[in-house]
Amino acid sequence: MGTVLPFPPQAHIGQGTRGQAEPVSFERAELKRIVDLYGRMVAAGLLRDYAIAFEPGAAAFWAFRRTAERPEYKIEKRPALQGRLGMWALIGEAGQVLKRGRALGPVLAPLERRLLKVVAG
């Protein structure tokens, strides 16, 4: 018979024996706000696909114009930077940091501005 191994491996839960950091994730309210904005951008025809990654030290939400391309935007959460630069970052297609801050709302503001349309009165 085979050996039964625990999943996930015990060394990766919490602080591992080698000092590995716990993977960062989005809280429900944060993810709701990000996915709501993504949904409005899909409805406007600006985006088509997304990906989410949870890694030790960072969580990221990528938004793609087309699936086969590089992500147009990356929304990144790095709690280790909260005291200095702010844990939220909006990163552009070429890897440049478009906006950084301590709160999610102001970081998403440049994307929300793209959805505003002038209405003739």
N, C-alpha and C positions, 0 to 999 in steps of 0.2 A: 504494500500500500504506500501511497505518497504521504508526504509530510504536509500537515495543515499549517499554514502561516497566517498570522493575523493581518488584516487589511484595515487601514493602512499600517505599514510597519511601525512598530512602537518607537523606533529611533526618530521618526519624523513627526511625532505628536508633541506639540508644545516646544519647549527648548530641548533639543536633542543633546546627546552626550558630547557632541562636537561643537555646541554653541549655535546650532542651526536655528534660524528665526522661524517663527510660526508663519505660515502663508497669510498674506493680507487679503481681505475680502471686502466687498462693498456691503454696507448696511442696507436694509430693505428700503428705507426712505431715499438713500443715495441712488440706488439702482433704479428705483421707480422714477426719479427725476431724470436720470440719464436716458432710460428707455422711452420715457414720454417724449423727450426732445428728439430722440432718434425716430420715433414713430411719426412725429410731425414733419421731420425732414424727409422721410420716405414718402409721406402723403404729398409733399411738395415736389417730389421727383428729384431731390438732391442726393439721396443715398439709397443703396439697395441691399447691403449686407452688413453684418457685424460679427465681431468675435470678442470673447471675454477670456482673460488669462488671470489666474491667481498664482502668484509666485512668492517665495520668501522675500519679504521686503516691499512688494509692490502688487497692486491689482490694476489691470488695464482693461479698457473698453475701446475697441477699434471700430471705426465706422468707415465702410467702403463705398465708393461711388459705383464700382463694378467689382465683382468677386475676384477677378484675375489680376487686379491692380494692387498697388500698395495702398494702405489705409489713408484716406483723406484726412482723418482726424484720429487722434488717440487721446483719451481722457485717462489720466493716470493718477492713482492714489498712492503716495509714499508717506506713511505716518512718521518715519524717521526724520523727515524734513519739516515737520510741523513747527518746530521752534524757530527755524531759520528762514526758509523761503516760503513755507506753506506746503501742506501735503498734497494739494491738488495742482495738476498741470494740464494744460491743453496744448498738445503737440501737433504740428502741421505735417503735411505729407513728406516734406523733405527733412523732417526731424527737428525743425526749429521750434523752440518753446514760444507759443503765441501768447499764453497767459498763464500766470502762476498765482496761487493765493491760498489763504487759510480756509476759505469757505468755498463750497461747490458752486453756488449761485453766480458770483462774479466771474468765475472761470468759464462758465457756460454762456455768459452774456454775448461774446462775439458770435457764437453759433445761433443764438436766439435772434440776434439782429438780422441775420441772413433771412429769417422767415418773415420779417416785417415787409409789408407791401404798401405802397402809397395808394390810397383810395381817393378818387376824385369825388368831391362833395357837391 
